[in-house]
Amino acid sequence: MNTENLIFASGILIYLDVMEYVWLTLAVVSALVGLAGALLPMLPGPPVSYVALWMMYLYDGNSVSSATLWVMGALMLVLTVIDYLAPVWLTKIGGGSKNAMRGATIGLLVGLFYAPIGLIVGPFLGALIGELLAKSPFLKALKVASLSFLAFILTTGLKFFYGIGVICITVGALL
């Protein structure tokens, strides 16, 4: 046994070979990328985070339980559906147009270049401008933009807490 492959975890010396290091590193990276996906619209945060749980489960079968996989998988599916439906639903409740939805998306993408403030203000301004381009009165456009912003904050928060939960489970499985 090569002593370079020994690590000290929880008071126990553990032998890891190179592929195990790579596997565990990929699991942690997947969890972190999933967390980043809570804020970045081009990354599917919860599904990427969920991959980290599967990797930990496949690592030894004891790190993450199958019950955890089922519960977190169901949450991932629900969050993914909510992420796509909440903005549409809240925009429709406010009587918004498709221009407001497109504007919010464009505002979010432009806001990425001005993070962190741009991530907050971008979707709101994009929805507002989009609704105004649809010839809506200013107060209606403001209402639609506010609801679009509320959907963004709601879904981002839910995805962020899911990502934090996955990181906690992943790190807990490593210890």
MIPA-685402 format. One record per residue: residue number from 1; x, y, z of N, C-alpha, C, O in turn. Coordinates in steps of 0.1 Angstrom, whole numbers, plus 5000, padded with zeros to 4 digits. Example, Ala and Ser with C-alpha at 12.3 -4.5 7.8 and 13.67 -1.06 7.14 Angstrom:
<drennus>
DRENNU  tiro   npx   npy   npz  capx  capy  capz   cpx   cpy   cpz   opx   opy   opz
DRENNU     1  5132  4943  5078  5123  4955  5078  5132  4967  5078  5142  4967  5085
DRENNU     2  5128  4978  5071  5137  4989  5071  5129  5000  5079  5134  5011  5080
</drennus>
This chain:
<drennus>
DRENNU  tiro   npx   npy   npz  capx  capy  capz   cpx   cpy   cpz   opx   opy   opz
DRENNU     1  5008  4988  5000  5000  5000  5000  5009  5012  5000  5018  5014  5008
DRENNU     2  5006  5021  4991  5014  5034  4990  5008  5044  5000  4996  5047  5000
DRENNU     3  5017  5049  5008  5012  5059  5019  5007  5072  5013  5001  5080  5020
DRENNU     4  5011  5075  5000  5006  5087  4994  4991  5087  4992  4984  5097  4991
DRENNU     5  4985  5075  4992  4971  5074  4989  4963  5072  5002  4951  5069  5001
DRENNU     6  4969  5075  5013  4961  5075  5026  4956  5088  5030  4964  5098  5029
DRENNU     7  4944  5089  5034  4939  5102  5039  4933  5099  5053  4929  5088  5056
DRENNU     8  4932  5110  5061  4927  5108  5074  4913  5115  5075  4912  5127  5073
DRENNU     9  4903  5107  5077  4890  5112  5077  4882  5105  5089  4882  5093  5091
DRENNU    10  4876  5114  5097  4868  5109  5108  4876  5100  5118  4871  5091  5123
DRENNU    11  4889  5103  5119  4897  5095  5128  4902  5082  5123  4907  5073  5130
DRENNU    12  4899  5079  5110  4903  5066  5104  4911  5069  5091  4908  5078  5083
DRENNU    13  4922  5061  5090  4930  5062  5078  4923  5055  5067  4919  5043  5068
DRENNU    14  4921  5061  5055  4914  5055  5044  4923  5055  5032  4930  5065  5029
DRENNU    15  4923  5044  5025  4931  5042  5013  4923  5046  5001  4912  5040  4998
DRENNU    16  4927  5055  4993  4920  5059  4980  4930  5058  4969  4941  5062  4969
DRENNU    17  4925  5052  4958  4933  5052  4946  4929  5064  4937  4920  5071  4940
DRENNU    18  4936  5066  4926  4935  5078  4918  4921  5079  4913  4915  5090  4913
DRENNU    19  4915  5068  4908  4901  5069  4902  4891  5073  4913  4881  5079  4910
DRENNU    20  4893  5068  4925  4884  5073  4936  4885  5088  4938  4875  5094  4940
DRENNU    21  4897  5093  4938  4899  5108  4939  4891  5115  4928  4884  5124  4930
DRENNU    22  4893  5110  4916  4886  5116  4904  4871  5115  4906  4864  5125  4903
DRENNU    23  4866  5104  4909  4852  5102  4911  4846  5111  4922  4836  5118  4919
DRENNU    24  4852  5112  4933  4848  5120  4944  4849  5135  4940  4840  5143  4944
DRENNU    25  4860  5139  4933  4861  5152  4929  4850  5156  4919  4845  5167  4920
DRENNU    26  4847  5147  4910  4836  5150  4901  4823  5152  4908  4814  5160  4904
DRENNU    27  4821  5144  4918  4808  5145  4926  4807  5159  4932  4797  5165  4932
DRENNU    28  4818  5163  4938  4818  5176  4945  4817  5187  4935  4809  5197  4937
DRENNU    29  4824  5186  4923  4822  5196  4913  4808  5197  4907  4803  5207  4905
DRENNU    30  4802  5185  4906  4788  5185  4901  4779  5192  4911  4770  5199  4907
DRENNU    31  4781  5190  4924  4773  5197  4934  4775  5212  4933  4765  5219  4935
DRENNU    32  4787  5216  4932  4790  5231  4931  4784  5237  4918  4779  5248  4918
DRENNU    33  4786  5230  4907  4780  5235  4894  4765  5236  4895  4759  5245  4890
DRENNU    34  4759  5226  4902  4744  5226  4904  4740  5238  4912  4730  5244  4909
DRENNU    35  4748  5241  4922  4745  5253  4930  4746  5266  4922  4738  5275  4923
DRENNU    36  4756  5266  4913  4758  5278  4904  4746  5279  4895  4742  5290  4891
DRENNU    37  4740  5267  4891  4729  5267  4882  4716  5273  4888  4706  5275  4881
DRENNU    38  4716  5275  4901  4705  5282  4908  4704  5296  4903  4694  5302  4903
DRENNU    39  4716  5302  4900  4716  5316  4895  4718  5318  4880  4714  5328  4875
DRENNU    40  4724  5308  4874  4727  5309  4860  4717  5302  4852  4715  5290  4853
DRENNU    41  4709  5309  4843  4698  5303  4836  4702  5292  4826  4694  5284  4822
DRENNU    42  4715  5292  4822  4718  5282  4812  4723  5269  4818  4725  5259  4811
DRENNU    43  4724  5268  4831  4727  5256  4838  4715  5250  4845  4708  5257  4853
DRENNU    44  4712  5238  4843  4700  5232  4850  4705  5227  4864  4709  5216  4866
DRENNU    45  4704  5237  4873  4709  5235  4887  4705  5222  4894  4714  5214  4897
DRENNU    46  4692  5220  4897  4689  5208  4904  4692  5195  4897  4697  5186  4904
DRENNU    47  4691  5193  4884  4695  5180  4878  4710  5178  4879  4714  5167  4882
DRENNU    48  4718  5188  4878  4732  5187  4879  4736  5184  4893  4745  5175  4896
DRENNU    49  4730  5190  4903  4732  5187  4917  4729  5172  4920  4735  5165  4927
DRENNU    50  4718  5168  4914  4713  5154  4916  4723  5144  4911  4724  5133  4917
DRENNU    51  4730  5147  4901  4741  5138  4896  4751  5136  4907  4756  5125  4908
DRENNU    52  4754  5146  4915  4764  5145  4926  4759  5134  4936  4767  5126  4941
DRENNU    53  4746  5134  4939  4741  5124  4948  4742  5110  4942  4746  5101  4950
DRENNU    54  4739  5109  4930  4740  5096  4923  4755  5091  4923  4757  5079  4926
DRENNU    55  4764  5100  4921  4778  5096  4921  4782  5091  4935  4790  5082  4936
DRENNU    56  4777  5098  4945  4781  5094  4959  4774  5081  4962  4780  5072  4969
DRENNU    57  4762  5079  4957  4755  5066  4960  4763  5054  4953  4764  5044  4958
DRENNU    58  4767  5057  4940  4774  5046  4933  4788  5044  4938  4794  5034  4935
DRENNU    59  4793  5054  4945  4807  5053  4950  4808  5040  4959  4817  5032  4958
DRENNU    60  4800  5039  4969  4800  5027  4978  4787  5022  4983  4786  5012  4990
DRENNU    61  4776  5028  4979  4763  5024  4982  4759  5027  4997  4747  5025  5000
DRENNU    62  4768  5032  5005  4765  5035  5019  4765  5050  5021  4760  5055  5031
DRENNU    63  4772  5058  5012  4774  5072  5015  4760  5080  5014  4758  5088  5022
DRENNU    64  4752  5076  5005  4739  5082  5003  4729  5071  5002  4731  5062  4994
DRENNU    65  4718  5072  5010  4708  5061  5010  4699  5062  4997  4698  5072  4991
DRENNU    66  4693  5051  4994  4683  5051  4983  4671  5059  4986  4665  5065  4977
DRENNU    67  4667  5060  4999  4656  5069  5003  4660  5084  5000  4651  5091  4996
DRENNU    68  4672  5087  5003  4677  5101  5000  4676  5104  4985  4672  5114  4981
DRENNU    69  4680  5094  4977  4679  5095  4963  4665  5097  4958  4662  5106  4949
DRENNU    70  4656  5090  4963  4642  5091  4959  4636  5104  4963  4630  5111  4955
DRENNU    71  4638  5109  4975  4633  5121  4980  4639  5133  4972  4632  5142  4968
DRENNU    72  4652  5133  4971  4659  5144  4964  4656  5144  4949  4655  5154  4943
DRENNU    73  4653  5132  4944  4649  5131  4929  4636  5136  4927  4633  5144  4917
DRENNU    74  4626  5133  4936  4613  5139  4935  4613  5154  4937  4607  5161  4929
DRENNU    75  4621  5159  4946  4622  5174  4948  4628  5180  4935  4624  5191  4931
DRENNU    76  4638  5173  4930  4645  5179  4918  4635  5180  4906  4634  5190  4899
DRENNU    77  4626  5170  4904  4616  5170  4894  4606  5181  4896  4603  5189  4887
DRENNU    78  4601  5183  4909  4592  5193  4912  4598  5207  4910  4592  5216  4904
DRENNU    79  4610  5209  4914  4617  5222  4913  4619  5225  4898  4618  5237  4894
DRENNU    80  4622  5215  4890  4625  5218  4876  4612  5222  4869  4612  5231  4861
DRENNU    81  4601  5215  4873  4588  5219  4867  4584  5233  4872  4579  5242  4864
DRENNU    82  4585  5236  4884  4582  5249  4890  4590  5260  4883  4585  5271  4881
DRENNU    83  4603  5257  4881  4612  5267  4875  4607  5271  4861  4609  5283  4858
DRENNU    84  4601  5262  4854  4596  5266  4841  4582  5271  4841  4579  5280  4833
DRENNU    85  4574  5267  4850  4560  5271  4850  4557  5283  4858  4548  5291  4855
DRENNU    86  4564  5286  4869  4561  5297  4878  4562  5311  4870  4553  5319  4872
DRENNU    87  4572  5313  4863  4572  5327  4856  4560  5328  4846  4554  5339  4845
DRENNU    88  4557  5317  4839  4546  5318  4829  4533  5320  4837  4524  5328  4833
DRENNU    89  4531  5312  4848  4519  5313  4856  4517  5327  4862  4506  5333  4861
DRENNU    90  4528  5332  4868  4526  5345  4875  4525  5356  4865  4518  5366  4867
DRENNU    91  4531  5355  4853  4529  5365  4843  4515  5365  4837  4509  5375  4835
DRENNU    92  4509  5353  4836  4495  5352  4831  4486  5357  4842  4476  5364  4838
DRENNU    93  4489  5355  4854  4480  5360  4865  4480  5376  4864  4470  5382  4866
DRENNU    94  4492  5381  4861  4493  5396  4860  4488  5401  4847  4487  5413  4844
DRENNU    95  4483  5392  4838  4478  5397  4825  4489  5400  4815  4487  5408  4806
DRENNU    96  4501  5395  4817  4513  5398  4809  4513  5391  4795  4506  5381  4793
DRENNU    97  4521  5397  4787  4523  5391  4773  4535  5383  4772  4543  5382  4782
DRENNU    98  4537  5376  4761  4549  5368  4758  4561  5377  4758  4572  5373  4761
DRENNU    99  4559  5390  4754  4570  5399  4754  4576  5401  4767  4588  5403  4769
DRENNU   100  4567  5401  4778  4572  5403  4791  4581  5391  4795  4592  5392  4801
DRENNU   101  4577  5379  4791  4585  5367  4794  4598  5367  4787  4609  5365  4793
DRENNU   102  4598  5371  4774  4610  5372  4766  4619  5383  4772  4631  5381  4773
DRENNU   103  4613  5394  4776  4621  5405  4781  4628  5401  4794  4639  5405  4797
DRENNU   104  4621  5393  4803  4626  5389  4816  4638  5380  4813  4648  5381  4820
DRENNU   105  4637  5371  4803  4648  5362  4800  4660  5370  4795  4671  5367  4799
DRENNU   106  4658  5379  4785  4668  5387  4780  4675  5396  4791  4687  5397  4792
DRENNU   107  4666  5401  4800  4672  5409  4811  4680  5401  4820  4690  5406  4825
DRENNU   108  4677  5388  4822  4685  5379  4831  4698  5377  4824  4709  5377  4831
DRENNU   109  4698  5374  4811  4711  5371  4804  4720  5383  4804  4732  5382  4806
DRENNU   110  4714  5395  4801  4722  5407  4802  4727  5410  4816  4738  5414  4818
DRENNU   111  4718  5407  4826  4722  5409  4840  4734  5401  4844  4740  5404  4854
DRENNU   112  4736  5390  4837  4748  5381  4841  4761  5389  4840  4770  5386  4848
DRENNU   113  4761  5399  4831  4774  5406  4829  4775  5417  4840  4786  5423  4841
DRENNU   114  4765  5419  4848  4765  5430  4858  4761  5424  4872  4755  5430  4880
DRENNU   115  4765  5411  4873  4762  5404  4886  4769  5411  4898  4779  5417  4896
DRENNU   116  4763  5411  4909  4751  5404  4913  4738  5413  4911  4727  5408  4911
DRENNU   117  4740  5426  4910  4729  5435  4909  4721  5432  4896  4709  5432  4896
DRENNU   118  4728  5429  4886  4722  5427  4873  4713  5415  4873  4703  5414  4866
DRENNU   119  4716  5405  4881  4708  5393  4882  4695  5396  4889  4685  5389  4887
DRENNU   120  4694  5406  4897  4682  5410  4904  4674  5420  4896  4662  5418  4894
DRENNU   121  4681  5430  4890  4674  5440  4883  4671  5437  4869  4660  5441  4863
DRENNU   122  4679  5429  4862  4678  5425  4848  4664  5419  4845  4657  5424  4836
DRENNU   123  4660  5408  4852  4647  5402  4848  4635  5412  4850  4626  5412  4842
DRENNU   124  4636  5420  4860  4625  5430  4863  4624  5440  4851  4614  5443  4846
DRENNU   125  4636  5446  4848  4636  5456  4837  4633  5450  4824  4626  5456  4816
DRENNU   126  4637  5438  4822  4634  5431  4809  4619  5429  4807  4614  5431  4797
DRENNU   127  4613  5424  4818  4598  5422  4817  4591  5435  4816  4581  5436  4808
DRENNU   128  4596  5445  4823  4589  5458  4822  4590  5464  4807  4580  5468  4802
DRENNU   129  4602  5463  4802  4604  5468  4788  4596  5460  4778  4590  5465  4769
DRENNU   130  4597  5447  4780  4589  5438  4771  4574  5441  4771  4568  5441  4761
DRENNU   131  4569  5443  4783  4554  5446  4784  4551  5460  4778  4541  5461  4772
DRENNU   132  4560  5469  4780  4558  5482  4774  4558  5482  4759  4551  5489  4752
DRENNU   133  4567  5473  4754  4568  5471  4739  4555  5465  4734  4552  5466  4722
DRENNU   134  4548  5458  4742  4535  5452  4738  4524  5462  4739  4512  5458  4738
DRENNU   135  4528  5474  4742  4518  5485  4742  4509  5485  4754  4497  5490  4754
DRENNU   136  4513  5479  4765  4506  5479  4778  4507  5492  4785  4518  5499  4784
DRENNU   137  4497  5496  4793  4499  5508  4801  4510  5506  4812  4513  5494  4816
DRENNU   138  4516  5517  4816  4528  5516  4825  4525  5508  4838  4533  5499  4842
DRENNU   139  4513  5511  4844  4510  5504  4857  4508  5489  4855  4512  5481  4863
DRENNU   140  4502  5485  4844  4501  5471  4841  4514  5464  4838  4517  5453  4843
DRENNU   141  4523  5471  4831  4536  5466  4828  4544  5465  4841  4552  5456  4843
DRENNU   142  4542  5474  4850  4549  5474  4863  4544  5462  4871  4552  5455  4878
DRENNU   143  4531  5459  4871  4526  5448  4878  4531  5435  4872  4535  5426  4880
DRENNU   144  4531  5434  4859  4536  5421  4853  4551  5420  4856  4556  5408  4859
DRENNU   145  4559  5430  4855  4573  5430  4858  4576  5425  4873  4585  5418  4875
DRENNU   146  4567  5430  4882  4569  5427  4896  4566  5412  4898  4573  5405  4906
DRENNU   147  4555  5407  4891  4552  5393  4892  4563  5384  4886  4566  5373  4891
DRENNU   148  4568  5388  4875  4579  5381  4868  4591  5380  4878  4598  5370  4879
DRENNU   149  4594  5392  4884  4605  5393  4893  4603  5384  4905  4612  5377  4910
DRENNU   150  4590  5383  4910  4587  5374  4922  4589  5360  4918  4594  5352  4926
DRENNU   151  4585  5356  4906  4588  5342  4901  4602  5339  4901  4607  5328  4905
DRENNU   152  4610  5348  4896  4625  5346  4895  4631  5344  4909  4639  5335  4911
DRENNU   153  4627  5353  4918  4632  5352  4932  4628  5339  4938  4636  5332  4945
DRENNU   154  4615  5335  4937  4610  5323  4943  4617  5311  4937  4622  5303  4945
DRENNU   155  4618  5310  4924  4625  5298  4918  4640  5298  4921  4645  5287  4923
DRENNU   156  4646  5309  4921  4660  5310  4924  4663  5305  4938  4672  5298  4941
DRENNU   157  4655  5310  4947  4656  5306  4961  4654  5292  4964  4662  5285  4971
DRENNU   158  4644  5286  4958  4642  5272  4959  4653  5263  4953  4658  5254  4960
DRENNU   159  4658  5267  4942  4669  5260  4936  4682  5261  4944  4690  5252  4945
DRENNU   160  4684  5273  4949  4696  5276  4958  4696  5267  4970  4706  5261  4973
DRENNU   161  4684  5266  4977  4684  5258  4989  4685  5243  4986  4691  5236  4994
DRENNU   162  4680  5239  4974  4682  5225  4970  4697  5223  4968  4702  5212  4972
DRENNU   163  4703  5232  4961  4718  5230  4959  4726  5230  4972  4735  5222  4973
DRENNU   164  4722  5238  4981  4729  5238  4994  4726  5224  5001  4735  5219  5007
DRENNU   165  4714  5219  5000  4711  5206  5006  4719  5195  5000  4724  5186  5007
DRENNU   166  4721  5196  4987  4729  5185  4980  4744  5186  4984  4750  5176  4987
DRENNU   167  4749  5199  4985  4762  5200  4990  4764  5195  5004  4774  5188  5007
DRENNU   168  4755  5197  5013  4755  5192  5027  4755  5177  5027  4763  5171  5034
DRENNU   169  4747  5171  5019  4746  5156  5018  4759  5151  5012  4764  5141  5017
DRENNU   170  4764  5157  5002  4777  5153  4995  4788  5153  5005  4796  5144  5006
DRENNU   171  4790  5165  5011  4801  5167  5021  4799  5157  5032  4809  5151  5037
DRENNU   172  4787  5156  5037  4784  5146  5048  4788  5132  5044  4793  5124  5053
DRENNU   173  4786  5128  5032  4789  5115  5027  4804  5113  5026  4809  5102  5028
DRENNU   174  4811  5124  5024  4826  5123  5023  4832  5121  5037  4843  5116  5038
DRENNU   175  4826  5126  5047  4832  5125  5061  4829  5112  5068  4833  5111  5079
</drennus>
